[in-house]
């Protein structure tokens, strides 16, 4: 039995198809950690996702397939918290590490990464996204039940801390103590429900606002990671598309303004002091970590990112603006 046949059998067993119905499965591209399919049913399209043990990257990157269950759990737990729109889980098979969820039609839900690449940089959208992330963090902060349900530090280590910070520390021995200290700070701050992969490739621009996908890194931990991870992409996009650098800087500021305005579980300045150097570390990780961004291939672009990140990590830079300014200074000096 082929992989597609296995999924078709599961769709029938889960009661998602009608008697005698044979849905059409279409593989979707773009992700590195899962097989994702569009399943066209008589009742309409749905999305099916199955976690992979070996991620589709050049490096050897193994990841626990149990993350599929935590992704489905995140979609349920965060569904009504006032954050970004989330897919609704339709059925799940934890043993097979797959689940089905609602489908968002691309015609009216474009991927934010594609919008940004085309120069359509909407600061209002970024602000709304930041505010929504803060609401999820605020409404799960200090929740012991959620903390127990997402006690997933081994998964977060495998998917985030090791491939991003530890791998980058190996590439930069002179920065290794700093990077490992940031990893430890992230590891030990268990404050709220963290998505773990708030990236433009996982965000749709929907009629009702941002739609957030791909929660397989879900963890009850440091919310500083989510906002730093997302803000990082707006810096990287400025290097990729320098003609729109000013617009990306505005969106960066709007994202962070929207987010910090909603930080009520700790002092916003305390969170920013942790998140700003983490942002610089993640910036460096996207050129020298285990998962470099695929669109920065020019050595000059990598050098720009590397130079800005190193400049921040080797001095006291406790504010997001310190990282943004360093990146744009290095970009402007080319």
N, C-alpha and C positions, 0 to 999 in steps of 0.2 A: 504493500500500500504506500503510495506517495504521500508527501507532506500535505499536498492540497486535499487529497482524499481524506486524510485524517481530520483536517479542519472541517470538511463538509460533513463527515460523520458526526463530529462534535456539534455543529450547528443544528443538525437534526435532533440529536439526543438532548440538546438544551432547549428544544421547543421553539427555536427561532425561525424554522422553516415550516411551510405547509406540507401536508402529505403529498409525496410524489414530486416535490419541488427540488430542482437541482440548481442552486445559485451559481452565478458566475463569480469566480474569485480573480481579482486583479492585483498582482503584487505592486506595492508602492515603494518608491525609492526615497532616498534622503536620509534615513536613519542608519546608525552604525550598530545599535545594540539589540535590535529586534527585527523579526519578520513582521511586516505590516501589510494587510490586505484590505481592499475594498470588496465587500461581498454584496452583490446585487440580488436582493430578495424580491419576491413579488410585492412585498409590503414596502419596499424602498431600500436604499443602500444603508449598510452599516459598516463599521470598521472592526477588524479582528487583529489582535496584536499578540505575538508570541515571543517571549524573551529568548535570547541566544546566550549560550555559555561563553563563546568566543566572539568578541566584538569585531566588527568589520573595519579594523584599522591596521596599519602596517606593523605596529608593534604587537608583541604577544600580550594580549589584555583579556584575561579571564574575569568573568563576573558572575556572582550567584544568580541563578535563574529564579530564585525565590522572590526576587524583586518585583516580579509581575504581580504577586499578591499584594504587595505594599502599594504598588501603583494604583490598583483597583481600590484599595482601602483609602488612599489619599483622595481619589475622586469622590468617594462617598463622604468622607469626613469633612472635606472642604466645600461641599456642594452648596451649602446655604450660609456661608460665612460673609457674604458680601464682597468677595474678591472677584477675580476674573471669572468669566464663564468657563465651565468645565464640561467635558463630555459626560454623559450619563452611562453608567455601567449597566449593560443589558443582561449579561450572563458571564459566569466565570468558571474556570476549571483550574484550581490551584495545582492539581497533580500534573497537568499538562503545561502549566505555566503560560496560560493564555486566557484572554477574555475578549468579549465583544462590547462595543460601545457605540454611541450615536455618531453619525457621520455629519460632517459640516461641508456643505457644497463649496468647492473652491471658487465658483463664479462670484459668490458674495462673501467669501471668507478667505481672501488672499493671505498668503504667508507673510508675516511682517518682514522677514529677511528679504524676500523678493521686493517688497515695497521700498525698503531702505536701499537696496542695491540700485533701484531705479530712480533714486533721488527724491522719492515721496516720503519726506521725513516730517511727521506730524508730532510736534511737541505736546499738543493736547492729548494725543493718544498715549504718549510716554508718561505724562503726568497721571492719567487715569490708571495706567498699569501700576505705577509706583504706589498710588493710593490703595489700589486693590490688594497688592501684596502685603502692605502694612495692615490691612484689615484682617487678613488671614492670620498673620503673625500675632496681632493684638488679641484676637478672639480665641486663640489656642494657647496663649502665654500662660504658664503656670497651671495648665490643665493636666492633672496627674493621669487621668484616663487616657488622654491622647498620648501622653508621654510613654505610657506602658505599651500602647498599641503600635508605636513607631520607635521602639527601642532597637534601631537598626544600624548601630555604629559599624559592625563588620561590613555591611553592605556599603555604607557611605565611605568607609575607608577604601574599599575595593574600587568604587566607581568615581570617587572624587579626591580624597586626600592623597592616596598613593599615586595615582596617575598624574595628578596636577602638581601637587606641592612636593611630594617626595621625589618623583622622577625629575622634576626641575632642580631640586637640591643636588641631585647627583650630577646634573649637567653644569651646575654652578657651585663648586665646592666652597668658594669664598663667601657665597650667600647662604650656604646650607644651614648654619645656625639660625639665621633670620627666618628662612622659609620653614624650618621645622618648628620654630617657636610659634609661627602663625598657624601651622597645622595643629599644634597642641592647644592653642587658644580656641580655635574653632571646635576641636574635638570636645573640649571640656565645658563649653557654654551650652547648656541644655535648657533652652528658654521657650521655644515655640515650634510649631510644625513648619518644617522647611521642605520646599518642593525639590530643590537641588539641581534643576536644569532649566532655569528661566532664561531661555535663549531665544532670539528672534526666529530661529527655525522651528521652535515649538510654540509659537504664538501666532494666532490668526487675527486678522483685522476684521472683526465681525460687526454687523449692524448694531448689536447691543453692546459693543465695546470689545476689549481684549478677550480672546479665547485662549486658555492655557492648556497645553497638551503635555504628554510624556513625563509623568510624575514617578518614574521608576527609581529615582534616587531619594524618595521621600524619607524623612528622618526627623525625629524630634531633637532639635539641636539649636544651632546659632543662626538666627535670622539674618545676621550680617552676611552670611554666605549667599543667600538668595539675591540680595540687592547688589552685592559686589559682582556676582556672576553675570547678572543682567547688564549692569552699567558697563562692564568690561567690553561687551559687544559693541556698544556705541562708540567706544574709543577705537576699537579695531576697525570698525566700518569707516572711520575717518581716514585711516591709513589706506584702506582698500579703495575708497572713493573720495580722494582729497578735494575734488571740486565741490563736494557737499560738506566739507569739514565744519564750517560754521553752523550749518543746520544740525549736524550731529552733536556739536557742543551744546546747542540750545536744548536738544532733546535729552542729552545727558543731564543737564541742570534740571529740566522739568521732571524727569523720572525721579531724581533724588529729592527734589523739593516736595513732590507728591508723596513720596515714601516717608521722609522724615517728619512731615506734618502729622502723620498717623502713628508715630512711635510713642507709645504711652506705657510700655511695660518696663522701660528703663529710660534714662536720659538720652535724648537723641544724640547729644555730643559723645556720650559713652559708646553708643553703637557705632557712630562714625569713626571714632578713634580706633576701633577694632577693624571696621570694614575698609577703611581707606588703604592701609598697607596690604590687606588681603586682596584688594582690587589690583594693586600693583603686582602682587605675586601671581595672580591669575592672568594678568596681562602677559607676564613673562612666560607663564605656562603654555599659553596658546601659540608660542613660537618654539619653545624648548621643552615642553612637557610631552606626555605620551599621546596627547590628542591635539596636535597643532591645527589651527584653522586652515582649511583647504584652499582658501582664496588668497592667502598671503604667500606667494611663491617667489617674488622678487627679493633677492638678498638685501636690497636697500630697505624694503618695507620691514623685513624682519629685524634689521639693524635699528630702525627707528623705534619699533616696539621695545626691543631689548634695551636700547639706551635709555628710554623714558622710564621703564620699569626699574632698571638698576639704579638710576638717579634717585628715585623715590625710596627704594629699599635700603639705600645706604645713608639716608638722613632721616630726621624726624619729620614725618609728613602725615599729620593726623586728620587731614580733611580731604574730602573727595576732590575739591578744587585743586589740591596739590597734584593729584595724579593727572587730572585733565590738563592742567597747565603744562606739566612736564611733557605729556604726549604731544600737545600742540606745539610746544617750543621745539621739540625734536623734529616734528613734521615740517615746521616752517623753516628750519635750518638747512633742509636738504637742497 
